[in-house]
């Protein structure tokens, strides 16, 4: 296995590195081990190095997905971003009083304890009420998501109400057209719960 050493010392070198991620995740580098050293963004660089060194496509998708979920949770915890619900599980925003148990919609996965799964799209969704109180993290803030293809990033933008396994399966297939067809099926399924 070839070793590709990358040194990143300035912000402009980091931006160039991000621009090359599409190439690095491709077939030309499937037998390459990345060793990245950097004077900045150490945690981000470590995450990208780990992801680039995972050569199994499904395992890489799982790592990217789980790590992105963790990044959102870490950001929210660090900045005190939390949805406030009453003791009865009802949202504090008068416009969203039908929302219960930590979910902004009526989701078939929802339980009385809240959401039993880990959904990246749901974690990246912030209602107007939350946006007026906090500065939420966005997809563009998570550089690790640049390792996904365009169609996978489009899927992440609107793939709510799914358990982790199904979500990973859809990302693995990576077809935006198939995702749209699946979304229509999901809408009909969700109507039963409204």
C-alpha positions as CSV (number, residue, x, y, z in Angstrom):
1,X,0.0,0.0,0.0
2,X,1.3,3.4,-1.0
3,X,1.6,6.1,1.6
4,X,0.5,9.7,0.8
5,X,1.8,12.2,3.3
6,X,0.0,15.6,3.4
7,X,1.2,18.6,5.4
8,X,-1.2,21.4,6.2
9,X,0.2,24.5,7.8
10,X,-2.0,27.3,6.7
11,X,-5.7,28.0,6.2
12,X,-5.2,28.2,2.4
13,X,-3.5,24.8,2.4
14,X,-6.4,23.4,4.4
15,X,-8.9,24.9,1.8
16,X,-6.9,23.3,-1.0
17,X,-6.9,20.0,0.8
18,X,-10.7,20.2,1.2
19,X,-10.9,20.8,-2.6
20,X,-9.0,17.6,-3.3
21,X,-11.2,15.4,-1.1
22,X,-13.3,14.3,-4.0
23,X,-10.1,13.0,-5.7
24,X,-8.7,11.4,-2.5
25,X,-11.9,9.3,-1.9
26,X,-11.8,8.0,-5.5
27,X,-10.4,4.9,-7.2
28,X,-6.9,6.3,-7.8
29,X,-6.3,6.4,-4.0
30,X,-8.0,3.1,-3.1
31,X,-4.6,1.5,-2.3
32,X,-3.2,4.6,-0.6
33,X,-2.7,5.2,3.2
34,X,-3.0,8.8,4.1
35,X,-0.8,10.4,6.8
36,X,-1.9,14.0,7.4
37,X,-0.1,16.4,9.7
38,X,-1.5,19.8,10.4
39,X,-0.8,22.8,12.6
40,X,-4.6,23.6,12.6
41,X,-8.0,22.0,12.8
42,X,-6.4,18.9,14.4
43,X,-9.6,17.1,15.2
44,X,-11.1,17.7,11.8
45,X,-7.9,16.5,10.1
46,X,-7.8,13.4,12.3
47,X,-11.4,12.6,11.4
48,X,-10.7,13.0,7.7
49,X,-7.5,10.9,7.8
50,X,-9.4,8.1,9.6
51,X,-12.2,8.3,7.0
52,X,-9.9,8.3,4.0
53,X,-8.0,5.3,5.4
54,X,-11.3,3.3,5.6
55,X,-11.3,1.6,2.2
56,X,-14.6,-0.4,2.6
57,X,-17.3,1.9,1.2
58,X,-20.0,0.9,3.6
59,X,-17.7,1.2,6.6
60,X,-16.6,4.6,5.5
61,X,-20.2,5.8,5.2
62,X,-21.0,4.5,8.6
63,X,-17.9,6.2,10.1
64,X,-18.8,9.5,8.4
65,X,-22.4,9.3,9.4
66,X,-21.7,8.4,13.1
67,X,-18.9,11.0,13.4
68,X,-21.1,13.7,11.8
69,X,-23.9,12.9,14.3
70,X,-21.3,13.2,17.2
71,X,-20.0,16.5,15.9
72,X,-23.6,18.0,15.9
73,X,-24.2,16.6,19.4
74,X,-20.8,18.0,20.6
75,X,-21.6,21.4,19.1
76,X,-25.1,21.5,20.6
77,X,-23.7,20.5,24.1
78,X,-20.9,23.0,23.9
79,X,-23.3,25.9,23.0
80,X,-26.2,24.8,25.2
81,X,-28.5,24.2,22.2
82,X,-31.4,22.1,23.4
83,X,-35.1,22.0,22.5
84,X,-37.2,22.8,25.6
85,X,-40.2,20.6,26.3
86,X,-42.6,20.7,29.2
87,X,-43.0,17.9,31.7
88,X,-45.8,16.6,29.5
89,X,-43.3,16.5,26.5
90,X,-44.8,19.5,24.7
91,X,-42.7,22.0,22.8
92,X,-42.3,25.5,24.4
93,X,-43.0,27.3,21.1
94,X,-46.7,28.1,20.8
95,X,-46.6,27.4,17.1
96,X,-45.3,23.8,17.7
97,X,-47.6,22.7,20.6
98,X,-48.4,19.5,18.8
99,X,-44.8,18.4,18.8
100,X,-44.0,15.9,21.6
101,X,-41.1,14.2,23.2
102,X,-38.2,16.0,21.4
103,X,-39.5,15.6,17.8
104,X,-40.4,18.6,15.6
105,X,-42.8,16.4,13.6
106,X,-45.0,13.4,14.2
107,X,-42.6,10.6,13.5
108,X,-43.5,6.9,13.6
109,X,-40.2,6.1,15.3
110,X,-41.0,8.4,18.2
111,X,-41.5,6.9,21.6
112,X,-42.6,8.4,25.0
113,X,-38.8,8.7,25.8
114,X,-38.1,10.6,22.6
115,X,-36.2,9.4,19.5
116,X,-34.8,5.8,19.7
117,X,-32.5,6.3,16.7
118,X,-29.7,8.5,15.4
119,X,-30.8,10.5,12.3
120,X,-28.3,13.0,10.9
121,X,-31.0,15.0,9.0
122,X,-33.1,15.4,12.1
123,X,-30.0,16.5,14.1
124,X,-29.3,19.2,11.5
125,X,-32.9,20.5,11.5
126,X,-33.6,23.6,13.5
127,X,-37.0,25.3,13.5
128,X,-37.4,29.1,13.3
129,X,-37.9,29.2,17.1
130,X,-34.5,27.5,17.7
131,X,-32.7,29.6,15.0
132,X,-34.0,32.8,16.7
133,X,-32.5,31.7,20.1
134,X,-29.2,30.0,18.9
135,X,-26.7,29.8,16.1
136,X,-27.1,26.2,14.9
137,X,-24.5,24.2,13.1
138,X,-25.1,23.6,9.4
139,X,-23.9,21.0,6.9
140,X,-21.3,23.5,5.6
141,X,-19.8,23.7,9.1
142,X,-19.0,20.0,9.1
143,X,-16.0,19.5,6.7
144,X,-16.2,15.7,7.1
145,X,-19.4,15.7,5.0
146,X,-17.4,16.8,2.0
147,X,-16.3,13.2,1.8
148,X,-19.8,12.3,0.7
149,X,-20.8,12.6,-3.0
150,X,-23.2,15.4,-4.2
151,X,-26.2,13.0,-4.2
152,X,-25.3,11.7,-0.7
153,X,-25.2,15.3,0.6
154,X,-28.6,16.0,-1.0
155,X,-30.0,12.9,0.7
156,X,-28.6,14.1,4.0
157,X,-30.4,17.5,3.6
158,X,-33.9,15.9,3.8
159,X,-33.8,12.3,5.1
160,X,-35.8,12.7,8.3
161,X,-37.8,10.0,10.0
162,X,-35.6,7.0,9.3
163,X,-33.7,4.6,11.6
164,X,-29.9,4.5,11.3
165,X,-29.7,1.3,9.3
166,X,-32.1,2.4,6.6
167,X,-30.4,5.8,6.4
168,X,-27.0,4.1,5.9
169,X,-28.5,1.8,3.3
170,X,-29.8,4.8,1.3
171,X,-26.5,6.6,1.6
172,X,-24.7,3.4,0.4
173,X,-26.9,3.1,-2.7
174,X,-26.3,6.9,-3.1
175,X,-28.8,7.3,-5.9
176,X,-30.8,10.5,-5.6
177,X,-33.5,9.3,-7.9
178,X,-34.0,6.2,-5.7
179,X,-34.0,8.4,-2.6
180,X,-36.8,10.5,-4.2
181,X,-38.9,7.4,-4.9
182,X,-38.3,6.1,-1.3
183,X,-39.3,9.5,0.1
184,X,-42.7,9.3,-1.6
185,X,-43.2,5.9,0.0
186,X,-42.1,7.4,3.3
187,X,-44.7,10.2,3.0
188,X,-47.5,7.8,2.6
189,X,-46.3,5.8,5.6
190,X,-46.1,9.0,7.7
191,X,-49.7,10.0,6.9
192,X,-50.9,7.1,9.0
193,X,-49.4,8.9,12.0
194,X,-50.7,12.4,11.5
